């Protein structure tokens, strides 16, 4: 077991009538209904909508990867990247000319489901999943008034059902914006010269309760669907966010083989963090004397899943369905590899050789998207096999059924929804 833990620096990081309207007209509605308010209002259920799908612009063949059918899709009103739940999408909509920020829920066939407004400073949001397997979208609100030069004095978080817009929990006061991984929120320095964050908190996905608070001495590192990794009382610990029960600590971790025989104490620290919003695995950096290595562990049980060489920093990525992948240098062969798990970490594991410099970008609808040598690639999460590569656009989000949210080529920042090949093309909801 490691003799000591190297403490990391702070992480950077009432019912209304249903309405029908086309997605293309949604921005007009949002702009017309936007209004200012002096502080964060108590969140309520989102406004139900029933917007008709609007066809997306035509896309030239070859501009999308194989798992996405670009021949026909549906337009969205999103002004920046949406996130995908099991059955649809949630994303921000900023009306032209200012006004309140809106978050809009859509199904996987382009039908608008609901809308809710938030302070325009609160663009950060996160998707998570409860212990019962229910998707949640966590939105922020604050009393910031940037048009008057006033910073936020109070920020709150609330969780909605991404399918219906119904409020599940909240508001819960948090120090500032979403910084991740997972439900981690912190105050961010308001300067272009600094990326430092202030004290962070981690919330429990099921209830929104504060599971860990850096103002009480914790160092919050990582959260994933109810498990929080933190530094507390001199040790690296994983705890259950709902009960506070400790799941494991760093003293039970096996020292990697690369450190065997090296002189001195073994020191372990967290990181690097995932490039995705969160992941069910955590990477640890080890040192003993002149020897160094990285290991990958299941967040819930601490089990060692893989070991990587210190020649390059591993790049982890995950999704909301327990999938994860890590790219790095093999501790055995010294070659670039990608190791992945298509489900609960520790089951269905695989390792494949990778292109030098190949880096994971995100996991979408069961596919791993990577980039290498200026081109995008897509791999199967079942076995890591390379399925396609090219200069096409990669999706930014997806559903469990394979629908993907894509940047529209030449669309000026617009996003559209496209099905997977072979999917039925009905005009109804999911």
Secondary structure as UniProt FT lines:
FT   STRAND          4..5
FT   HELIX           23..25
FT   HELIX           26..33
FT   STRAND          47..51
FT   TURN            61..62
FT   TURN            66..67
FT   TURN            70..71
FT   STRAND          73..75
FT   STRAND          83..84
FT   STRAND          88..94
FT   TURN            96..97
FT   STRAND          101..107
FT   TURN            108..109
FT   STRAND          112..118
FT   TURN            120..121
FT   STRAND          125..129
FT   TURN            131..132
FT   STRAND          135..142
FT   HELIX           146..148
FT   STRAND          155..160
FT   TURN            162..164
FT   STRAND          167..174
FT   STRAND          177..178
FT   STRAND          184..188
FT   TURN            192..193
FT   STRAND          197..203
FT   TURN            205..207
FT   STRAND          210..213
FT   HELIX           214..216
FT   STRAND          219..224
FT   TURN            225..226
FT   STRAND          227..232
FT   TURN            233..234
FT   STRAND          235..240
FT   TURN            241..243
FT   STRAND          246..249
FT   HELIX           250..252
FT   HELIX           257..259
FT   TURN            260..261
FT   STRAND          267..270
FT   STRAND          281..288
FT   TURN            289..290
FT   STRAND          291..298
FT   TURN            299..301
FT   STRAND          304..309
FT   TURN            310..311
FT   STRAND          315..318
FT   TURN            320..321
FT   STRAND          324..330
FT   TURN            331..333
FT   STRAND          336..341
FT   TURN            345..346
FT   STRAND          349..353
FT   TURN            356..357
FT   STRAND          359..364
FT   TURN            365..366
FT   STRAND          367..372
FT   TURN            373..374
FT   STRAND          375..380
FT   TURN            381..383
FT   STRAND          386..390
FT   STRAND          397..398
FT   TURN            400..401
FT   STRAND          404..407
FT   TURN            409..410
FT   TURN            412..413
FT   STRAND          415..418
FT   TURN            421..422
//
